[in-house]
Amino acid sequence: KGEAVVSTQSTGSTMPEQLDTYESYQSKVLQAPADKLVVVDFWATWCGPCVAFAPTFESMAKEMPEITFYKIDVDVNTDAMEEAGIECMPTFKIYKAGKVLDTVKGASEGQLRAKISANK
């Protein structure tokens, strides 16, 4: 059952999708299927650590196809940033069934991997 869901939702793209509207944040993150873990990278183009961490975030998305990874540019999608309470970049939030399960502030691959594993 789980494999069928993954294959039907596959876009063929390996890069995490960028959510540029509040509506996309609502529908893809807050209203994601209840059994789906969603990881969102809140970042900014002017944030050096955010830009440097992007290839790592992309690698993690490829490595964990059962988890949905998204990116939100805080200067483009300010409504999503405000609702999520983002105070620093990068901030990674882990969601399930529309609820925040965990948050990682700062570009720490080790911390992000640990929090993802703890919430799978």
Secondary structure, DSSP 4 states (H G I P E B T S, - for coil): -HHHHHHHH--S--SPEE--SHHHHIIIIITS-TT-EEEEEEE-TT-HHHHHHHHHHHHHHHH-TTSEEEEEETTT-HHHHHHHT--SSSEEEEEETTEEEEEEESS-HHHHHHHHHHH-
